[in-house]
Amino acid sequence: MSEDQSFMLDGRRVPFQDGQTVMTAALAAGIYIPHLCFNPEFAPHGSCRVCLVKVNGRVQAACATPAASGQIVQNETGELREIRRGILQMLFVEGNHVCPACEKSGACQLQAVAYYVGMLAPHYTHFYPRRPVDASHPEAVIDFNRCILCELCVRASRDVDGKNIFAVQGRGIQAHLVVNTTSGKLGATDFSLADKAAQVCPTGAILTKHRGYEIPIGQRLYDRKPISVVGDVATVAESKGGRRHE
Amino acid sequence: MSEPKVKIATCSLAGCFGCHMSLLDLDERLFDLAERVELDRSPLTDIKELSDCDLGLIEGGVCNAENVHVLMEFRARCKILVAIGACALNGGVPAMRNQFDLKDCLEESYLRGIGLVNPQIPNDPEIPLLLDQVHPLHEVVKIDYFLPGCPPSADAIWTFVNQLLSDQPLALPYTQIHYD
């Protein structure tokens, strides 16, 4: 194919290759488009809607929109920032995100994207759903209060680990993460910390046991620099405060 | 003639006073602030009756009947009302009790707690009745501004108060926006 395929993103020419989406082409060009359920290692999911951009005047998810020559894409506009902020606020009130009481605070992608879009307060009425915490596994704990249904653990476990440990069950507001065992407990699975599924959670929903606060609050991944500079928690090495195994 | 001072009231509802400690962390900047503001009702002045104020700063969420009463009084008396800190914004740690029925919380604390002598659930008319859930301020009254943090740093409070008092647009630098 021709090598000069490109689209315009906020006035900047972004080249792309066949098969790339607006998101992956932007990422390759070093342009940050806020996102949560997108991870370059997996097929797009398009569920969180945080990566909404305007393509030729239409609002679309950057992660699921194929790049095409001549597209005019808007990313950093006040209008999109406001939509993204609204989505973040809805994600926050739908679960129980008590940042001061969460081990992942400061190295949490949900929080970091919320900082990035300038979310000061949740604005909406809190659901305060009652969700369980599953500590049955010897090495990991799942706090369902913090799950945002990005399905990254589902995809990682199914597509990379070949274990198919997680699934999302129910529809609409009833949708929730489940563990594929009769008891529904993580302890009954062969889940391991070495799994890809243990390295992709953008929030504090999947946590490693027996470790905590190794990096003090204030010195964590997103405490000093925004996610647009630091990168996703799944792409940053564990030793640098991210989730990726070296 | 010096300009009239801005009248500020503060209070802590279902909070830990951490946000007030952060306010005190302004250290020598407090002298600067004292030139420009006058404290009305506040835990720092121990004035009990709220008068008409320019600015109200509230820490903590709403967990009992008295919190509701105080919050509504602040709303009625303060021209600008600000929710400060995680608990005021989203209920924070106290709202973790929303995972349980109030009855279970009370029984766990006062009937089944370890080492209790003569266990009973407090029922004195002087004690404000608990709400069934803890709520953030904006679910009860209109809030004009929000300042996140647990607590917000003294720098964040300083930036915020300065911008507000000088009628500048509110814009916190990245390092001053935190939820923890």
Interface residues (C-beta under 8 A of the other chain):
Chain A: F92 V93 N96 H97 V98 C99 P100 A101 C102 S105 G106 Q111 A114 Y115 G118 L120 A121 P122 H123 T125 H126 Y128 R130 I217 D223 R224 K225 P226
Chain B: A83 A86 L89 N90 G91 G92 V93 A95 M96 N98 Q99 Q133 H135 P136 H138 E139 I143 F146 L147 P148 C150 Y174 T175 I177 H178 Y179 D180
